Amino acid sequence: MYFVVEDIDNAILGQFLLWKMTGQLSCLLIRAQGDVLKDIEACVGATRVSDSTGVTFQKIGIQHFGRCKEVISNDNKTLFHPENPDKSKTYVGVLKQRLLKSVIAMSRTKLMRRAHQMTGSYRRLKDRFA
């Protein structure tokens, strides 16, 4: 099981560590923000728990969780192997459309990098493990 979070309270982080150290829960906790978080959501088909999506912890259900065949992570990168690659291919198309419309060189470079990372059988979406 893995969790992708934008921010996490230290008390909750401590609880995850305790569960992992005692063998009660085997999980991977990934901290991601901004565009990287959006890219991971698109890759695995997850829905963010936030006010903007209307999904709260009280309303969360199995339909909001994403799926992957495999997640490979180390200190420098995290790779996702999506269960349904068509979802991320559609998302890559959206990124490429935004790339064509972008006139700012820095935005174009960033969008090009994001689209490239979403192709192939594994999606490299996180360059540093947190």
C-alpha positions in Angstrom: 0.0 0.0 0.0 1.2 3.5 -0.7 0.1 6.9 0.2 0.8 10.1 -1.8 0.4 13.2 0.3 0.9 16.9 -0.2 1.6 17.6 3.5 1.5 15.4 6.6 1.3 16.3 10.2 4.3 15.1 12.3 2.1 13.1 14.7 0.5 11.2 11.8 3.9 10.6 10.2 5.1 9.3 13.6 2.1 6.9 13.7 3.0 5.6 10.2 6.6 5.0 11.3 5.4 3.2 14.4 3.1 0.9 12.4 5.9 0.2 9.9 8.5 -0.6 12.5 6.2 -2.9 14.4 5.1 -4.7 11.2 1.4 -3.6 11.6 1.3 -1.8 8.3 3.7 -2.1 5.3 3.4 1.1 3.3 5.3 3.7 1.3 4.6 7.3 2.0 5.4 9.7 -0.8 5.3 13.5 -0.4 4.4 15.4 -3.6 3.2 18.8 -4.4 1.6 20.9 -7.2 2.0 19.5 -10.7 3.7 16.3 -9.6 0.7 15.5 -7.4 -1.7 16.1 -10.3 0.5 13.9 -12.5 0.4 11.0 -10.0 -3.3 11.3 -9.7 -3.7 11.1 -13.4 -1.3 8.2 -13.7 -3.0 6.0 -11.1 -6.6 7.2 -11.5 -6.9 8.6 -7.9 -8.9 11.5 -6.6 -7.4 14.0 -4.3 -8.9 14.4 -0.8 -9.4 18.2 -0.7 -12.0 21.0 -0.6 -11.5 21.6 -4.4 -12.6 18.0 -5.3 -15.3 17.8 -2.7 -13.9 14.5 -1.4 -13.3 14.6 2.4 -11.9 11.9 4.7 -15.5 11.4 5.8 -16.7 10.8 2.2 -13.7 8.8 0.9 -14.4 5.5 -0.8 -12.7 2.8 -2.7 -13.6 4.6 -6.0 -11.3 7.4 -5.0 -8.2 5.2 -4.6 -5.8 4.8 -7.5 -4.3 1.6 -8.8 -0.8 0.6 -9.9 0.8 -2.7 -10.9 4.0 -1.7 -9.2 5.7 1.3 -7.5 9.5 1.4 -7.3 11.0 4.0 -5.0 14.4 4.9 -3.6 16.0 8.0 -2.2 16.2 9.7 -5.6 13.1 8.7 -7.6 9.7 7.0 -7.6 8.4 5.1 -10.6 4.8 4.2 -11.1 3.7 1.3 -13.4 0.0 2.1 -13.9 -2.7 -0.6 -14.1 -4.5 1.3 -16.8 -2.0 3.1 -19.0 -4.8 4.6 -21.2 -5.7 7.1 -18.4 -2.2 8.5 -18.4 -2.1 8.6 -22.2 -5.2 10.7 -22.2 -3.6 13.0 -19.6 -0.4 13.2 -21.8 -2.6 14.4 -24.6 -4.0 17.2 -22.4 -0.4 18.2 -21.4 0.7 18.3 -25.1 -2.3 20.5 -26.0 -1.3 22.9 -23.2 2.2 22.8 -24.5 1.1 23.9 -28.0 -0.9 26.8 -26.5 1.9 28.0 -24.2 3.9 31.0 -25.3 6.2 31.1 -22.2 9.4 29.2 -22.9 9.8 28.0 -19.2 6.2 26.7 -19.2 6.8 24.9 -22.5 9.9 23.2 -21.1 8.1 22.2 -17.9 5.1 20.8 -19.8 7.4 18.9 -22.2 9.2 17.3 -19.3 6.0 16.3 -17.6 4.6 14.8 -20.8 7.8 12.8 -21.4 7.8 11.4 -17.8 4.2 10.1 -18.3 5.1 8.0 -21.3 6.5 4.5 -21.4 5.5 1.5 -19.3 6.7 3.2 -16.1 5.9 6.8 -15.1 8.7 8.6 -13.4 6.8 11.2 -11.5 8.8 11.9 -8.4 12.5 12.8 -8.5 13.1 12.9 -4.8 11.7 10.6 -2.1 10.4 12.5 0.9 
